[in-house]
Amino acid sequence: MPPVTLYLDEHIQVSLAEALRSRGIDILTTQEAHNTGLEDFRQLAFATENNRVLLSYNKRHFAKIHYQWMNSHRAHAGMILSDQLPIGIVLRRLMRLYFSLNSEEMTSRLEYLSNWK
């Protein structure tokens, strides 16, 4: 199964993006995609169109969008939500998730990074 590819929303630190890339993880940032300022549901739509799991610190809004999509039987590529924590903690938890779940398993799945301690 193919590994997870990530789409980082605009509030994710550049240093986290660089740390993920240095570990060989395929990522795309909102800034690189020229999507800064897009509404949250459009960010998720972009991630889904590009088969990328969305990573965000905006837990409340994206969790709501996830459940709206599920209620309307609309699939997405996956979503990882986290509190804004020190980069080392986020990176360690992301790496656990990355090596545990593939892109197929992440389809329409909502994961809270706090569960990957």
CYANA upper distance limits for C-alpha pairs under 8 A (distance plus 0.5 A):
  1 MET  CA    102 ASN  CA      6.68
  1 MET  CA    103 SER  CA      7.66
  1 MET  CA    104 GLU  CA      7.52
  2 PRO  CA    102 ASN  CA      6.50
  2 PRO  CA    103 SER  CA      6.37
  2 PRO  CA    104 GLU  CA      8.00
  3 PRO  CA     98 TYR  CA      7.89
  3 PRO  CA    101 LEU  CA      8.12
  3 PRO  CA    102 ASN  CA      5.22
  3 PRO  CA    103 SER  CA      5.92
  4 VAL  CA     26 ASP  CA      8.36
  4 VAL  CA     52 ARG  CA      7.67
  4 VAL  CA     53 VAL  CA      7.33
  4 VAL  CA     98 TYR  CA      6.98
  4 VAL  CA    101 LEU  CA      7.89
  4 VAL  CA    102 ASN  CA      5.79
  4 VAL  CA    103 SER  CA      4.97
  4 VAL  CA    106 MET  CA      8.13
  5 THR  CA     25 ILE  CA      7.45
  5 THR  CA     26 ASP  CA      5.64
  5 THR  CA     27 ILE  CA      6.37
  5 THR  CA     51 ASN  CA      7.91
  5 THR  CA     52 ARG  CA      5.54
  5 THR  CA     53 VAL  CA      6.60
  5 THR  CA    103 SER  CA      7.77
  6 LEU  CA     25 ILE  CA      8.39
  6 LEU  CA     26 ASP  CA      6.87
  6 LEU  CA     27 ILE  CA      5.13
  6 LEU  CA     28 LEU  CA      6.79
  6 LEU  CA     52 ARG  CA      5.46
  6 LEU  CA     53 VAL  CA      5.28
  6 LEU  CA     54 LEU  CA      6.43
  6 LEU  CA     55 LEU  CA      7.30
  7 TYR  CA     27 ILE  CA      6.26
  7 TYR  CA     28 LEU  CA      5.38
  7 TYR  CA     29 THR  CA      6.14
  7 TYR  CA     30 THR  CA      7.53
  7 TYR  CA     47 ALA  CA      6.61
  7 TYR  CA     52 ARG  CA      6.05
  7 TYR  CA     53 VAL  CA      6.29
  7 TYR  CA     54 LEU  CA      5.26
  7 TYR  CA     55 LEU  CA      6.62
  8 LEU  CA     12 ILE  CA      6.65
  8 LEU  CA     17 ALA  CA      8.23
  8 LEU  CA     27 ILE  CA      7.70
  8 LEU  CA     28 LEU  CA      6.77
  8 LEU  CA     29 THR  CA      5.19
  8 LEU  CA     30 THR  CA      6.52
  8 LEU  CA     54 LEU  CA      6.45
  8 LEU  CA     55 LEU  CA      5.46
  8 LEU  CA     56 SER  CA      6.97
  9 ASP  CA     29 THR  CA      6.82
  9 ASP  CA     30 THR  CA      5.75
  9 ASP  CA     43 GLN  CA      8.15
  9 ASP  CA     54 LEU  CA      7.56
  9 ASP  CA     55 LEU  CA      6.71
  9 ASP  CA     56 SER  CA      5.98
 10 GLU  CA     29 THR  CA      7.44
 10 GLU  CA     30 THR  CA      5.71
 10 GLU  CA     31 GLN  CA      6.99
 10 GLU  CA     36 THR  CA      6.74
 11 HIS  CA     56 SER  CA      7.78
 11 HIS  CA     57 TYR  CA      7.60
 12 ILE  CA     16 LEU  CA      7.56
 12 ILE  CA     17 ALA  CA      8.08
 12 ILE  CA     55 LEU  CA      8.47
 12 ILE  CA     56 SER  CA      7.30
 12 ILE  CA     57 TYR  CA      7.73
 13 GLN  CA     17 ALA  CA      7.15
 14 VAL  CA     18 GLU  CA      6.72
 15 SER  CA     19 ALA  CA      6.61
 15 SER  CA     87 ILE  CA      8.31
 16 LEU  CA     20 LEU  CA      6.67
 16 LEU  CA     87 ILE  CA      6.61
 16 LEU  CA     91 LEU  CA      7.50
 17 ALA  CA     21 ARG  CA      6.71
 17 ALA  CA     27 ILE  CA      7.72
 17 ALA  CA     29 THR  CA      8.02
 18 GLU  CA     22 SER  CA      6.58
 19 ALA  CA     23 ARG  CA      7.03
 19 ALA  CA     91 LEU  CA      8.15
 20 LEU  CA     24 GLY  CA      7.20
 20 LEU  CA     25 ILE  CA      6.00
 20 LEU  CA     26 ASP  CA      8.40
 20 LEU  CA     27 ILE  CA      8.00
 20 LEU  CA     91 LEU  CA      7.85
 21 ARG  CA     25 ILE  CA      5.59
 21 ARG  CA     26 ASP  CA      7.00
 21 ARG  CA     27 ILE  CA      7.28
 28 LEU  CA     32 GLU  CA      6.95
 28 LEU  CA     33 ALA  CA      7.46
 29 THR  CA     33 ALA  CA      6.82
 30 THR  CA     34 HIS  CA      6.67
 30 THR  CA     35 ASN  CA      5.66
 30 THR  CA     36 THR  CA      6.22
 31 GLN  CA     35 ASN  CA      6.53
 31 GLN  CA     36 THR  CA      6.13
 35 ASN  CA     43 GLN  CA      7.97
 38 LEU  CA     42 ARG  CA      6.71
 38 LEU  CA     43 GLN  CA      6.77
 39 GLU  CA     43 GLN  CA      6.86
 40 ASP  CA     44 LEU  CA      6.90
 40 ASP  CA     61 HIS  CA      7.95
 40 ASP  CA     62 PHE  CA      7.51
 41 PHE  CA     45 ALA  CA      6.69
 41 PHE  CA     62 PHE  CA      8.36
 41 PHE  CA     65 ILE  CA      7.09
 42 ARG  CA     46 PHE  CA      6.57
 43 GLN  CA     47 ALA  CA      6.72
 44 LEU  CA     48 THR  CA      6.58
 44 LEU  CA     54 LEU  CA      7.17
 44 LEU  CA     76 HIS  CA      7.92
 45 ALA  CA     49 GLU  CA      6.59
 45 ALA  CA     76 HIS  CA      7.99
 46 PHE  CA     50 ASN  CA      6.79
 47 ALA  CA     51 ASN  CA      6.52
 47 ALA  CA     52 ARG  CA      5.37
 47 ALA  CA     53 VAL  CA      6.88
 47 ALA  CA     54 LEU  CA      6.63
 47 ALA  CA     76 HIS  CA      8.43
 47 ALA  CA     77 ALA  CA      7.49
 48 THR  CA     52 ARG  CA      6.37
 48 THR  CA     53 VAL  CA      7.83
 48 THR  CA     76 HIS  CA      5.59
 48 THR  CA     77 ALA  CA      5.41
 48 THR  CA     78 GLY  CA      8.29
 51 ASN  CA     77 ALA  CA      5.92
 52 ARG  CA     77 ALA  CA      6.23
 52 ARG  CA     78 GLY  CA      7.82
 53 VAL  CA     77 ALA  CA      5.75
 53 VAL  CA     78 GLY  CA      5.09
 53 VAL  CA     79 MET  CA      5.82
 53 VAL  CA     80 ILE  CA      7.58
 53 VAL  CA    103 SER  CA      8.39
 53 VAL  CA    106 MET  CA      7.94
 54 LEU  CA     77 ALA  CA      8.22
 54 LEU  CA     78 GLY  CA      6.86
 54 LEU  CA     79 MET  CA      5.25
 54 LEU  CA     80 ILE  CA      6.58
 55 LEU  CA     79 MET  CA      6.56
 55 LEU  CA     80 ILE  CA      5.29
 55 LEU  CA     81 LEU  CA      6.41
 55 LEU  CA     82 SER  CA      8.30
 56 SER  CA     62 PHE  CA      8.37
 56 SER  CA     79 MET  CA      8.45
 56 SER  CA     80 ILE  CA      7.02
 56 SER  CA     81 LEU  CA      5.66
 56 SER  CA     82 SER  CA      6.89
 57 TYR  CA     81 LEU  CA      6.23
 57 TYR  CA     82 SER  CA      5.44
 57 TYR  CA     83 ASP  CA      5.91
 57 TYR  CA     84 GLN  CA      6.30
 58 ASN  CA     62 PHE  CA      6.74
 58 ASN  CA     81 LEU  CA      7.51
 58 ASN  CA     82 SER  CA      8.10
 58 ASN  CA     83 ASP  CA      8.42
 59 LYS  CA     63 ALA  CA      6.30
 59 LYS  CA     81 LEU  CA      5.94
 59 LYS  CA     82 SER  CA      7.04
 59 LYS  CA     83 ASP  CA      7.88
 60 ARG  CA     64 LYS  CA      6.83
 61 HIS  CA     65 ILE  CA      6.84
 62 PHE  CA     66 HIS  CA      6.54
 62 PHE  CA     81 LEU  CA      8.29
 63 ALA  CA     67 TYR  CA      6.92
 63 ALA  CA     81 LEU  CA      8.48
 63 ALA  CA    110 LEU  CA      8.09
 64 LYS  CA     68 GLN  CA      6.76
 65 ILE  CA     69 TRP  CA      6.62
 66 HIS  CA     70 MET  CA      6.69
 66 HIS  CA     79 MET  CA      8.46
 66 HIS  CA    108 SER  CA      8.45
 66 HIS  CA    110 LEU  CA      7.71
 67 TYR  CA     71 ASN  CA      6.52
 68 GLN  CA     72 SER  CA      6.82
 69 TRP  CA     73 HIS  CA      6.64
 69 TRP  CA     74 ARG  CA      5.44
 69 TRP  CA     75 ALA  CA      7.32
 69 TRP  CA     76 HIS  CA      8.44
 70 MET  CA     74 ARG  CA      6.24
 70 MET  CA     75 ALA  CA      7.42
 70 MET  CA    108 SER  CA      8.20
 75 ALA  CA    107 THR  CA      7.61
 75 ALA  CA    108 SER  CA      5.75
 76 HIS  CA    107 THR  CA      6.52
 76 HIS  CA    108 SER  CA      5.24
 76 HIS  CA    109 ARG  CA      8.40
 77 ALA  CA    103 SER  CA      7.93
 77 ALA  CA    106 MET  CA      6.94
 77 ALA  CA    107 THR  CA      5.06
 77 ALA  CA    108 SER  CA      6.16
 77 ALA  CA    109 ARG  CA      8.14
 78 GLY  CA    106 MET  CA      5.45
 78 GLY  CA    107 THR  CA      5.41
 78 GLY  CA    108 SER  CA      5.32
 78 GLY  CA    109 ARG  CA      5.36
 78 GLY  CA    110 LEU  CA      6.62
 79 MET  CA    106 MET  CA      8.13
 79 MET  CA    108 SER  CA      7.95
 79 MET  CA    109 ARG  CA      6.72
 79 MET  CA    110 LEU  CA      5.40
 79 MET  CA    111 GLU  CA      6.68
 80 ILE  CA    110 LEU  CA      6.52
 80 ILE  CA    111 GLU  CA      5.29
 80 ILE  CA    112 TYR  CA      6.24
 80 ILE  CA    113 LEU  CA      6.98
 81 LEU  CA    110 LEU  CA      8.06
 81 LEU  CA    111 GLU  CA      6.78
 81 LEU  CA    112 TYR  CA      5.41
 81 LEU  CA    113 LEU  CA      6.50
 82 SER  CA     90 VAL  CA      8.33
 82 SER  CA    112 TYR  CA      6.37
 82 SER  CA    113 LEU  CA      5.61
 82 SER  CA    114 SER  CA      7.12
 83 ASP  CA    113 LEU  CA      8.40
 83 ASP  CA    114 SER  CA      8.28
 85 LEU  CA     89 ILE  CA      7.03
 85 LEU  CA     90 VAL  CA      6.79
 86 PRO  CA     90 VAL  CA      7.04
 87 ILE  CA     91 LEU  CA      6.40
 88 GLY  CA     92 ARG  CA      6.59
 89 ILE  CA     93 ARG  CA      6.73
 90 VAL  CA     94 LEU  CA      6.50
 90 VAL  CA    113 LEU  CA      8.05
 91 LEU  CA     95 MET  CA      6.58
 92 ARG  CA     96 ARG  CA      6.96
 93 ARG  CA     97 LEU  CA      6.88
 93 ARG  CA    113 LEU  CA      6.81
 93 ARG  CA    114 SER  CA      8.27
 93 ARG  CA    116 TRP  CA      5.69
 93 ARG  CA    117 LYS  CA      6.31
 94 LEU  CA     98 TYR  CA      6.42
 94 LEU  CA    113 LEU  CA      7.50
 94 LEU  CA    116 TRP  CA      8.04
 95 MET  CA     99 PHE  CA      6.65
 96 ARG  CA    100 SER  CA      6.73
 96 ARG  CA    116 TRP  CA      7.01
 97 LEU  CA    101 LEU  CA      6.52
 97 LEU  CA    116 TRP  CA      7.05
 98 TYR  CA    102 ASN  CA      7.65
101 LEU  CA    105 GLU  CA      6.36
101 LEU  CA    106 MET  CA      7.16
102 ASN  CA    106 MET  CA      6.85
103 SER  CA    107 THR  CA      6.97
105 GLU  CA    109 ARG  CA      8.06
106 MET  CA    110 LEU  CA      8.26
111 GLU  CA    115 ASN  CA      8.23
112 TYR  CA    116 TRP  CA      8.22
113 LEU  CA    117 LYS  CA      8.19
